[in-house]
């Protein structure tokens, strides 16, 4: 009976691992493409986009907090800041896309490497959370911690299958 429960738990953990990889693949691809988009988009076009997105909200409700925050953020978005975010998003997203691909291909060394990379991102997210208080950073850190746990479980299972096949 215990063995059946373990097999069921192993299948659930594997399914969660696969689903989290799929989610991570979509999010990190979008992140890398956003960085590429920022790199290729002229800065004045970004300012016009900000105006297009927020001017109806501000005309309708001049106290709309989100629209005012967006206008303030974009008005303080010089080309150097835009380039920083473009390269950061491309690097951060690209590194995670590479990590996801390596895990999907079951490259053994990629499992510990992915845990190290994600641990670095968690540390940075918690550091930034401490400074900004953004709950989104905390949510991302928890998702990455959950992902680290799933990678660890999958790594142990893969090593056991390799050892069993070699025996």
N, C-alpha and C positions, 0 to 999 in steps of 0.2 A: 504494500500500500504506500509506504514511504517513497519507494522508487517511482511509482506513478505520479505522486505529488511533485517530486523533484523534476520529472520529465515535463510535467505541465508548467511548472515555474520556469524551467529553462526555455520552453517554447515562448512563454509570455515575455520573458526578458529579451529573447532574440527578436521577437516581433517589435517590442518597444525600441530596441536598438535600430532595427531597420527603419521604423517610422521616424525616429529622431534623426537618423541620417537623411531621410527624404526631406524632412522639414529643414534641417540644416543646409541641405543642398539648395533648396529653393531660396532661403533667406540669404545665404552667402553669395549665391549667384546674383540676386537682386542687388546686394551690397556692392559687389565688384562692378556690376553694370552701372550702378548709380555713380560710382567713382569715375568710371570711364565717361559717363555722360557729363559729369561736372568738369572733367578735364577738357572735353571737346566743346562745351557750351560757352560762348562768350559771356563775360560778366554782365554787360548791359542787358543781355537777354534774360539772365537770371533775375535782374531787377524788374524787368517788364513782367516776367512771370509772377513775381511777388505781387505786383500791382494788380494783375489780372485776378489772382487768387483771392486777394483780400479786399479790393475796393468795394465790391458789392456788400460784403459783411459790414464794413465800416460805414458805408452810406446808410445801411439799414439800421445798424446799432453801433453808435460811435464808442460805446463802452465795451465792445466785444473783446475780451481778454486775449483769446487765441489770435485773432486777426491783428491786434496791436502788437502782440509778442512777435508774430511772424514779420510784420513790417519792420520792427526794431531790429530783429535778427538779420534780416536781409539788407537793411540800410547800413549795417555794420559788417558787410560781407565783401571786403575788398578782394581783388584778384589773388593776392598772396594767401588769404584765408581760403578762398575757393580752391586754389591749387593744393594747399595742405590737405583739405578734406578729400579732394579727388585722389591724391596719392595714398592717403591713409585708408580710404575705403577700398581702393583697388588692392592694396597690399593685404589688408585685414581680410577682405572677402576672398581674394585670390588664394591666400594661404589656407583658409578654411575649406575652400572648394577643393584644393589639392589634397587636403587631409581627408575629406569625405570620399573622394575618388579612391585614394589609397586604402581606406577602410573597406569600401565596397569590393575592392579587388582582393581583400584579405591578405595584404602585405603585412607579414608578421611584425617587422620592426616599426611599422606605422602606428600600431596600437599604443606602445609607450610614448612614442613621439607625439601622437595626438593628445595624450593625457598631459604631457608637459606643455604643449602649446596652449591647450585649453586652460590649464592652471595659470599660465601667464596672463591670459585674457581675463580670467576670474580675478586675479590680483589687481589688474589694472581697473577693471570695472568696479571693484570694491573701493579702490583708492579714489576713483572719480565720484562714486556714490558718496563717499565721506565728504568730498568737497562741494558737490552740487546738490546732493539729496534727491537726485532723480530716481523715482521708483522703477523706471524702465531699466536702468543699469542694474538694479538689484534683481529684477526679474530675469534679465539676461545672465547674470551671474548664477542664479539658481538653476536655470536651464542648462548652462554649461557644466555646473557641478553634477547635475543629474546625468548629463551626457558622459562625463568622466566615469561615473559609476557603471553605466551601461557598457562603456568601452572596456573597462576592467573585467566585467563579467564575460564579455564576448572574447576578450583576449585569453582568459583562463580556459574557456570552453574550446577555443581554437587550438591552444597548446595541447590540451588533453586529446583532442582528435588527432593531431599530428603525432603525438606520442603513441597513441593507440594504433595508428596506421603503420608506424615504424616497428612496432612490436610483433 
